[in-house]
Amino acid sequence: TEALRDYNKCLGIDPTIASAYYGKARVFSIQEKWQDAIENYDEAIKKSVALESVHWKARRLKGAAHLELKEYVKAHFELKLFVNRKFKKNDPILGWRRWALFNYGLCCFETEHFLDGVAAFDEALNLPELNDGVDKSELLRLRGMSKSRAGKSGGIKDLKESVKLGNKMS
């Protein structure tokens, strides 16, 4: 409550501060008020430029909020912009690339863009495993199902590996 009050006070003084909208959106995300979060992430994106990290943090988390609402087409749009962005090698936002690729692949699967999903899952598997919440067994399961639905070989192998890693949904 106090954080929201402070962010609103800040925006009352200057309504162009992207980080204040981002802060409000984070509060709403914690409260699981996804629509309010999306609206504030959107304002943070509009009030920032693509050279600022707040822009890309807001875009990624706006995609995550759409995922929470199972709005896969909208999440697909946000995450596609994020994964296609070329960040500098020392940019801390690169630590979220594997997460973004996995969730972009999930959106591709849900929207039947299976080949794009396979490519995203492939790239995610080639990145180092981080504490990003991505379950490798789920990544393999979704890649296997995407391969199968795209008519590509290797889907069964991925599903078997997923089960071997403990995935119960395969």
N, C-alpha and C positions, 0 to 999 in steps of 0.2 A: 504494500500500500504506500509506504513512504517512498520507495523507488519510483513508482508511477507518479506520485505527487511531484517529485524532483524533476523527472523527465518532462512532465507537463509544464512545470514552471519554466524550465529551460526553453521549451518550445513557445511558450507565451512571450518570452523575450525575443527569441529568434526562431521562427518556424522553418528555417532552412537547414537546421543542424541534423545531418543524417545520423550521426551517432546517437542522438536522443531518440529518434524513431526506432533505431536498432535496439536500444536499451529497453524501450517499451515493448517491442516485439518479443524480446527474450523473456521479459516478465510474463507476458501473455502465454508464451510457449510453456513456461514452467507451470503456469496455472491451467494448461491444456485448453486455453481459449484460442483455438486454432484460427478462426476467422479474424479475430482481432489481431492476432500475431501476423497473419498474412497481410492485412491492411497496413500494418506498421512496417513490416519488411519491405513492402512495395514502396512506401514513402521513403524509406532509407535508400532504396535503389534509385528512386527518382531524384532525390536530393544529393546524391553522390555521383562521382564520375568513375568510369571503369578502371581508372588507375589507382583508386583507393581500395584498401583491403576491406573496409566496411561494406563496400558495394558487393564484393564477392561472398563475404560472410553472409550478408543478408540474402543474396540470391540462393545460396546453398540451403540456408535454413528455411527460406520460403518454400523451396522444393520439398524439404523434409516435412513442413506443415501440411502441404498438399498430400504427401504420402500418408500422413496420419488420417487425413480425411478420405483416403483412397481415391483421390482426384489424380489419377495416373497421367492423364493427358497434360494437365497443368504442371505436374511435377516433372514430367518428361521435358517440357519446354525449358524450365529453369535449370534442370540438371544438365541438359544438352549444352546450354550456354556455358555452364561451369566446366564441364569436361573438355569442351573444345577450346577453352581459353589456354593460352600459353603463358604460364607463370614463370617468373625468374627462378633459377635453381635454388636460391636461398630464401624464397618466400615461404613463410610458415604455413600458408594456406595449402601448400602441396601435401602436407600431412593428412589432408582430408580427401585427396584424390582417389584413393582406393575405395573409401566410403561412397564417394560420389559416383564412381564407375559402377560399383555394385548396385546402388539404388537406381542409377540410370538404366542399367541392364534389366532390373526388375520392372521399371516402367516400360521398357521396350517389350518385355515379355507380356505384360498386361495389356499393352496396346497392339500386340501382334506384329511388332517390328523385330522379328526373331534374329535376323542376321546382324542388325545393329547391336542387339543384346549380346549375341555371341562375341562380337568384337569387344564390347565393354567388359564382359566377364573375362575374356582372354587377357586384356590389359590389366585388369584388377589382380588376376592370378600372378602376373609377372612383377607386381609391386611387393615390397616387403610387408609382411604382416605386422600391423600396428595394433595398438589398443583403440581401435576405431569401431568396435561393435560388429564387424563383418565376420560372419561364421563361414569358414572355408567350406564346410560340408554343404551349407545352403547355397553358396556360390556355385559349387560344382553341380548341385541338383538343378538349379535354374539354368546353368549353361547346358547341361545334358538335355533338359526338356526343350530348351530353345533350339539346340542342334537338331533334335528329333523333329520338331515342328517345322523347321526350316528345310528339312530333307537332307541334312548333312550327316556325315558319319561321325561316330565317336560319342554319341549321346548316351548309349547304354554303358559305355566305359565310365563316363562321368558319373552316372547314377550309381553304379557299383562302388566307385571310389567314395561317393558321398555317404553311402550306407556304411562303408568300412570306417569312415570318420565319425560315425554315430548319428547320422541324419535319419530321423524316424519318418520323414514325409516321403522319401523316395519309394 
